[in-house]
Amino acid sequence: MDKTIENGKDGGFSVYEFGEYPESSVLAGQTCKRFVDNFDTIEEAQAAYPDADVGFRDPCNHFDHLPDEPDY
């Protein structure tokens, strides 16, 4: 699975793993971005996940297949 090291939301650096949402999800077949770990420095993140790419990656999910009506 692809991984990225990105700037953390609350400082530090976050590692994310990318996969695919299962058929049971409303986002079935789309890219799933899952948080894996957080580190204080980029060096620590790279040492723990040397195969991860550094930089933000947007999963580019779309929601236009979902109805606009409320779900009761």
N, C-alpha and C positions, 0 to 999 in steps of 0.2 A: 504494500500500500504506500502511496505517496505521502510524504510528511513535509510540513513547513515549519520554520521557526519565524515567528512574527513578534512585533512589539506587543507586549502585554497590555491589556486594558487598564490595569492598575500599576503599571511599571513592570520592569523586568521583561522577560521574553517567554512567550507561550509556544508550545509545540502542538500542532494539529495534525490529525490523520484524515485522509480522504478515502471514501468508499462510495457505496451506492445505497440509497434507501431501498428497503425491501418492498415487495409487492403489497404488503399490508399497510403501507404508509400512503398518505395523500400525496406525498412527494415521490412515489415509487419510480425508480429508474433514474432519478436525479442524483446529483452529487451530494453526499453527506459529509459535512465537515465536523469532526469530533475533537474536542479538547482532550489532550493527552497529559500534559505536564506543564509546569511553570518553573522558571529559573531566574535567579538574580542577574546573571550575566549571559551574554551570547556565547561566551567561551564554554560555560558550563552546559548550555543547551547543545552546542555542537559536539562536545565530548560525549554526552549521553546519546545523542541522535546524529551521528556523523553522516548518515545518508539523507538527512533532511535538507531541503532547499531553504535558503534564507530569503524572506520577503513575503509580503501579503499575497494571498490567493483567494479570490472570490469564487464561491461555488457556483455562482450564476444561476441560482434556482429561480424558477418562474411559478407563478400562482394563477395564471390566467385560465387554467382548467377547472378552478374551483368556482362554485356558484356564488353569486353576489347576495343571495337571499340569506337571512339568518338561519342558523341551524337550531331547530327546536328540539 
